[in-house]
Amino acid sequence: MALLSDTDACGDTSWFIGGTGSVTRTDEFQRSITYGEAALTYLKGNRTPAYPRNYELWYIYAAGFNRELNKAVNDALKRLGHLPEDLTERFYDEFLSPVRLSDRVGEVSAQVSKELDAIIGMLDRSGSSCERYGESLRSAASGLDSAASQKQIRAVLDKVLKATTEMESRNAVLESQLKESRGQITGLQESLEAIRYESLSDQLTGLGNRKHFEQSLERAIDIAMRRGEPMSLAMCDIDFFKKFNDTYGHQTGDQVLRLVGAAIKGAIKGNDIAARFGGEEFAVILPNTPLQSAVVVANQVRSAVMAKELIKRSTGESLGRITMSVGVATLGENDTRDSLLERADMALYASKRSGRNKVMSETDLSETQTAVA
């Protein structure tokens, strides 16, 4: 089993996506597909069951989001040639389990504090050295004033030269130490960024998670109100997902969620923000977008998802197409996050009530419409 260097596309999987729908491919989308394919290759190479936890570990490894995980995996591969299932589980619990996030933040923060303390100590020592050098120069100046012979002048100059040489040497050491500390802090910053990414990302789909969605929605509402710009929200729900999950199993259900996440990400542009709201429900925040334009984007998302057909590679059996119901609402003058979300949800439920696989906006609602399960 090769260690990770460059991410290569992997071989066949047990299923593939068919269909003729056109989906816009962003760089991020392409990268996520490459990481996903590499993860499957690692799963096959290690003969590891493709459970969500195992897939997540190899996806994060392929993406390089967690340097500590990659080091541990690489060390294990060097020793054993593959990653046994017991080590896979242990590494997941140690490096990726959600309960580890706060611990890892604390560990990295402690390392940052340690590096900063070391830098402060270096600067303190440097300050003392500068002070001693200054005293040497003042003493030399006094010595020159009182020097009565060339020999005395030479002695004073020798002391100045020695002090200067020592100062240059100390400065060189300080520069080297500061350079090393800067490298350490850069690495720690990268680790914090990776942890931040994990804390705000849904590992199954690669989209933002519920926390990221709520933070982004608050920020988008604030910006829209301050600038007097329109802003809309689309709530999306996979139709009959529970039935699909029960029929084909949870692993195939996870593949459906990944497919939907990728299709949504590929169908939006610019500053639009997609997130997995929970379960089979997704959300798209549309800054600077009025309701009519938001409905157009929502239909693009719905069409991108519906264009894909799941086919079981081993048998050629079609597992059908996935459809989504979508509800869209736009920000009003007195809206809060909750009130905007409530109207988008009502429009989503209205879409389901009226037959599913369609987009409905808040203007399509009537006072008698109620939520449906």
Phi, psi and omega per residue, in radians:
M1 nan 2.098 -3.092
A2 -1.332 2.558 3.034
L3 -1.322 2.741 -3.118
L4 -1.253 2.177 2.957
S5 -2.199 -1.325 3.039
D6 -1.810 2.533 3.136
T7 -1.466 2.055 -3.137
D8 -1.889 2.735 3.068
A9 -1.195 2.507 -3.089
C10 -1.669 3.126 -3.093
G11 -1.450 -2.725 -3.061
D12 -1.141 2.638 2.978
T13 -1.984 3.111 -3.055
S14 -1.445 -0.054 3.098
W15 -2.657 2.841 3.067
F16 -2.555 2.975 -3.077
I17 -1.853 2.232 3.066
G18 -1.891 -3.005 3.108
G19 1.974 2.852 -3.041
T20 -2.057 0.132 -3.101
G21 -1.145 2.518 3.123
S22 -1.626 2.183 -3.126
V23 -2.153 2.270 3.090
T24 -1.151 2.280 -3.096
R25 -1.841 2.003 3.062
T26 -1.579 2.869 3.099
D27 -1.038 -0.699 -3.117
E28 -1.130 -0.680 3.115
F29 -1.095 -0.794 -3.141
Q30 -1.077 -0.708 3.123
R31 -1.113 -0.735 -3.109
S32 -1.126 -0.633 3.101
I33 -1.159 -0.749 3.116
T34 -1.064 -0.778 3.105
Y35 -1.074 -0.748 -3.128
G36 -1.102 -0.744 3.128
E37 -1.153 -0.702 3.102
A38 -1.108 -0.687 3.122
A39 -1.046 -0.740 3.116
L40 -1.130 -0.668 3.088
T41 -1.062 -0.785 3.129
Y42 -1.122 -0.692 3.096
L43 -1.038 -0.794 3.135
K44 -1.140 -0.797 -3.097
G45 -1.076 -0.553 3.134
N46 -1.684 0.021 -3.110
R47 0.904 0.795 -3.130
T48 -1.757 2.318 3.089
P49 -0.971 2.445 -3.056
A50 -1.470 0.896 3.050
Y51 -1.274 2.714 -3.097
P52 -0.927 -0.715 -3.132
R53 -1.095 -0.760 -3.117
N54 -1.170 -0.731 3.108
Y55 -1.080 -0.748 -3.129
E56 -1.046 -0.765 -3.125
L57 -1.051 -0.818 -3.096
W58 -1.280 -0.496 3.066
Y59 -1.153 -0.818 3.130
I60 -1.110 -0.657 3.103
Y61 -1.090 -0.823 -3.120
A62 -1.118 -0.631 -3.113
A63 -1.378 -0.350 -3.139
G64 1.291 0.433 -3.095
F65 -1.295 -0.367 -3.036
N66 -2.250 1.758 -3.037
R67 -1.122 -0.662 3.141
E68 -1.126 -0.723 3.092
L69 -1.065 -0.831 -3.112
N70 -1.055 -0.686 3.125
K71 -1.128 -0.776 -3.134
A72 -1.106 -0.756 3.137
V73 -1.138 -0.787 -3.130
N74 -1.073 -0.709 3.104
D75 -1.088 -0.731 -3.140
A76 -1.162 -0.702 3.132
L77 -1.151 -0.632 3.099
K78 -1.128 -0.686 -3.099
R79 -1.332 -0.767 -2.937
L80 -1.899 -0.352 -3.098
G81 1.491 -0.227 3.073
H82 -2.736 3.040 -3.133
L83 -1.981 1.840 -3.133
P84 -1.095 2.805 -3.073
E85 -1.128 -0.601 -3.138
D86 -1.172 -0.626 3.074
L87 -1.233 -0.625 3.096
T88 -1.020 -0.814 3.135
E89 -1.132 -0.727 -3.126
R90 -1.133 -0.754 3.137
F91 -1.137 -0.641 3.105
Y92 -1.092 -0.848 -3.131
D93 -1.096 -0.633 -3.065
E94 -1.357 -0.653 -2.987
F95 -1.971 -0.410 -2.982
L96 -2.119 -0.349 -3.108
S97 -0.948 2.348 -3.115
P98 -0.931 -0.547 -3.123
V99 -1.213 -0.229 -3.141
R100 -1.489 -0.240 -3.035
L101 -1.036 -0.856 -3.110
S102 -1.135 -0.641 3.104
D103 -1.112 -0.737 -3.111
R104 -1.180 -0.663 3.065
V105 -1.056 -0.757 3.123
G106 -1.103 -0.711 -3.141
E107 -1.123 -0.806 -3.128
V108 -1.161 -0.705 3.114
S109 -1.063 -0.693 3.112
A110 -1.120 -0.693 3.109
Q111 -1.148 -0.691 3.097
V112 -1.081 -0.782 3.128
S113 -1.064 -0.703 3.129
K114 -1.098 -0.755 3.123
E115 -1.138 -0.716 3.135
L116 -1.146 -0.688 3.086
D117 -1.076 -0.705 3.129
A118 -1.116 -0.719 3.133
I119 -1.131 -0.751 3.112
I120 -1.059 -0.713 3.097
G121 -1.087 -0.735 3.099
M122 -1.052 -0.784 -3.106
L123 -1.163 -0.643 3.078
D124 -1.077 -0.796 3.128
R125 -1.127 -0.651 3.116
S126 -1.133 -0.693 3.115
G127 -1.093 -0.720 3.110
S128 -1.120 -0.692 3.125
S129 -1.118 -0.718 3.124
C130 -1.123 -0.681 3.136
E131 -1.122 -0.746 3.116
R132 -1.140 -0.653 3.113
Y133 -1.135 -0.696 3.099
G134 -1.090 -0.707 3.104
E135 -1.112 -0.661 3.117
S136 -1.101 -0.718 -3.131
L137 -1.178 -0.697 3.123
R138 -1.155 -0.693 3.103
S139 -1.122 -0.677 3.123
A140 -1.132 -0.721 3.139
A141 -1.079 -0.724 3.112
S142 -1.150 -0.670 3.134
G143 -1.148 -0.666 3.116
L144 -1.140 -0.652 -3.137
D145 -1.099 -0.602 -3.062
S146 -1.725 -0.025 -3.113
A147 -1.169 2.290 -3.101
A148 -1.883 -0.139 -3.111
S149 -2.495 2.895 3.119
Q150 -1.108 -0.587 3.137
K151 -1.134 -0.722 3.113
Q152 -1.150 -0.708 3.095
I153 -1.074 -0.743 3.138
R154 -1.096 -0.681 3.126
A155 -1.095 -0.732 3.110
V156 -1.105 -0.785 -3.132
L157 -1.130 -0.611 3.095
D158 -1.103 -0.710 3.098
K159 -1.111 -0.737 3.109
V160 -1.089 -0.758 -3.141
L161 -1.091 -0.752 3.134
K162 -1.097 -0.789 -3.138
A163 -1.092 -0.707 3.138
T164 -1.140 -0.746 3.122
T165 -1.071 -0.769 3.117
E166 -1.107 -0.680 3.132
M167 -1.150 -0.724 3.103
E168 -1.075 -0.717 3.128
S169 -1.110 -0.795 3.117
R170 -1.104 -0.687 3.110
N171 -1.103 -0.676 3.126
A172 -1.122 -0.734 3.100
V173 -1.111 -0.774 3.134
L174 -1.058 -0.768 -3.138
E175 -1.061 -0.727 3.124
S176 -1.140 -0.743 -3.139
Q177 -1.152 -0.713 3.121
L178 -1.145 -0.658 3.106
K179 -1.114 -0.732 3.119
E180 -1.139 -0.737 3.127
S181 -1.137 -0.664 3.109
R182 -1.075 -0.704 3.094
G183 -1.125 -0.712 3.117
Q184 -1.095 -0.774 -3.104
I185 -1.182 -0.646 3.076
T186 -1.053 -0.759 3.099
G187 -1.094 -0.697 3.122
L188 -1.185 -0.640 3.068
Q189 -1.079 -0.711 3.103
E190 -1.112 -0.677 3.112
S191 -1.133 -0.743 3.100
L192 -1.109 -0.670 3.114
E193 -1.143 -0.700 3.103
A194 -1.118 -0.708 3.112
I195 -1.151 -0.732 3.105
R196 -1.060 -0.737 3.120
Y197 -1.058 -0.789 3.139
E198 -1.085 -0.719 -3.065
S199 -1.191 -0.365 -3.099
L200 -1.933 0.060 -3.059
S201 -1.995 2.533 2.986
D202 -1.528 1.978 -2.995
Q203 -1.181 -0.414 -3.115
L204 -1.282 -0.738 -3.041
T205 -1.849 -0.322 -3.072
G206 1.445 -0.058 3.083
L207 -1.448 3.038 3.025
G208 -1.121 2.655 3.101
N209 -1.620 -3.013 -3.082
R210 -1.056 -0.737 3.129
K211 -1.075 -0.784 3.121
H212 -1.087 -0.725 3.123
F213 -1.040 -0.848 -3.083
E214 -1.111 -0.733 3.109
Q215 -1.126 -0.755 -3.100
S216 -1.183 -0.657 3.139
L217 -1.164 -0.753 3.088
E218 -1.025 -0.778 -3.112
R219 -1.159 -0.733 -3.124
A220 -1.141 -0.682 3.108
I221 -1.132 -0.777 -3.139
D222 -1.055 -0.807 -3.138
I223 -1.110 -0.789 -3.116
A224 -1.069 -0.732 -3.117
M225 -1.230 -0.675 3.135
R226 -1.184 -0.646 -3.087
R227 -1.616 -0.141 -3.102
G228 1.191 0.572 -3.116
E229 -1.801 2.726 3.053
P230 -1.287 2.761 3.062
M231 -2.724 2.380 -3.099
S232 -2.246 2.847 -3.120
L233 -2.347 2.307 3.078
A234 -2.018 2.217 3.047
M235 -1.886 2.257 -3.022
C236 -2.147 2.465 3.138
D237 -2.416 2.275 3.139
I238 -1.200 2.276 -3.119
D239 -1.291 2.350 3.036
F240 0.948 0.591 -3.083
F241 -1.123 -0.691 -3.118
K242 -1.058 -0.738 3.123
K243 -1.105 -0.746 3.127
F244 -1.105 -0.753 -3.128
N245 -1.111 -0.766 -3.133
D246 -1.176 -0.593 -3.085
T247 -1.308 -0.787 -2.989
Y248 -1.893 -0.117 3.089
G249 1.748 2.799 -3.043
H250 -1.215 -0.556 -3.139
Q251 -1.145 -0.737 3.070
T252 -1.171 -0.622 3.073
G253 -1.059 -0.694 3.086
D254 -1.114 -0.666 3.109
Q255 -1.110 -0.637 3.102
V256 -1.114 -0.759 3.131
L257 -1.092 -0.701 3.097
R258 -1.116 -0.754 3.133
L259 -1.061 -0.805 -3.133
V260 -1.111 -0.754 3.102
G261 -1.023 -0.772 -3.140
A262 -1.154 -0.703 -3.136
A263 -1.139 -0.718 3.113
I264 -1.116 -0.802 -3.118
K265 -1.069 -0.659 -3.132
G266 -1.297 -0.358 -3.063
A267 -1.602 -0.229 -3.134
I268 -1.803 2.885 -3.055
K269 -2.445 2.979 2.959
G270 0.992 -2.219 -3.067
N271 -1.577 0.096 3.102
D272 -1.087 2.525 -3.071
I273 -2.177 2.134 3.112
A274 -1.851 2.495 3.140
A275 -2.568 2.695 2.978
R276 -1.564 1.998 -3.057
F277 -1.312 -0.569 -3.134
G278 2.709 2.471 3.131
G279 1.003 -2.165 3.122
E280 -1.768 0.304 -3.104
E281 -1.839 2.365 -3.113
F282 -2.183 2.817 3.133
A283 -2.376 2.547 3.067
V284 -2.268 2.080 3.083
I285 -1.595 2.267 -3.030
L286 -2.118 1.518 3.126
P287 -1.146 2.613 3.083
N288 0.876 0.733 -3.098
T289 -2.331 2.036 3.089
P290 -1.265 2.977 -3.023
L291 -1.025 -0.810 -3.083
Q292 -1.061 -0.759 3.121
S293 -1.183 -0.623 3.127
A294 -1.122 -0.642 3.093
V295 -1.125 -0.662 3.095
V296 -1.092 -0.812 3.123
V297 -1.091 -0.745 -3.139
A298 -1.056 -0.684 3.102
N299 -1.195 -0.581 3.053
Q300 -1.118 -0.726 3.096
V301 -1.104 -0.849 -3.135
R302 -1.036 -0.745 -3.131
S303 -1.177 -0.676 3.136
A304 -1.092 -0.685 3.110
V305 -1.218 -0.806 -3.080
M306 -1.170 -0.432 -3.096
A307 -1.196 -0.272 -3.075
K308 -1.674 2.412 3.114
E309 -2.081 2.258 3.096
L310 -1.469 2.194 -3.138
I311 -2.230 2.264 3.108
K312 -1.340 2.024 -3.007
R313 -1.105 -0.679 -3.046
S314 -1.140 -0.539 -3.083
T315 -2.065 -0.244 -3.057
G316 1.371 0.083 -3.097
E317 -1.217 2.328 3.083
S318 -1.452 2.221 3.089
L319 -1.630 0.076 3.080
G320 1.638 3.134 3.132
R321 -1.829 2.685 3.137
I322 -1.730 2.399 3.066
T323 -2.167 2.787 -3.137
M324 -2.319 2.548 2.951
S325 -1.788 2.470 -3.050
V326 -2.335 2.413 3.022
G327 -2.111 2.412 -3.052
V328 -2.206 2.367 3.045
A329 -2.368 2.703 3.136
T330 -2.088 2.661 -3.042
L331 -1.184 2.244 3.067
G332 -1.762 2.968 -3.039
E333 -1.046 -0.658 -3.078
N334 -1.866 0.311 -3.075
D335 -1.252 2.619 2.895
T336 -2.010 3.063 3.089
R337 -1.007 -0.778 -3.066
D338 -1.189 -0.710 -3.108
S339 -1.201 -0.661 3.095
L340 -1.154 -0.765 3.135
L341 -1.115 -0.670 -3.141
E342 -1.093 -0.750 3.141
R343 -1.188 -0.674 3.102
A344 -1.116 -0.686 3.092
D345 -1.120 -0.741 3.121
M346 -1.068 -0.710 3.100
A347 -1.150 -0.655 3.098
L348 -1.089 -0.829 3.139
Y349 -1.127 -0.614 3.071
A350 -1.098 -0.658 3.089
S351 -1.091 -0.735 3.114
K352 -1.168 -0.726 -3.141
R353 -1.069 -0.601 -3.050
S354 -1.579 0.202 3.014
G355 2.200 -0.154 3.131
R356 1.226 3.006 -3.126
N357 0.965 0.827 3.097
K358 -2.710 2.916 3.101
V359 -1.922 2.282 3.032
M360 -2.244 2.525 3.134
S361 -1.898 3.023 -3.129
E362 -1.082 -0.420 3.121
T363 -1.280 -0.259 3.111
D364 -1.510 -0.109 -3.085
L365 -1.348 2.622 2.983
S366 -2.122 2.812 -3.068
E367 -1.119 -0.361 -3.085
T368 -1.589 -0.108 -3.115
Q369 -1.309 2.396 3.108
T370 -2.254 2.880 -3.089
A371 -1.208 2.563 3.058
V372 -2.102 2.666 -3.139
A373 -1.339 nan nan
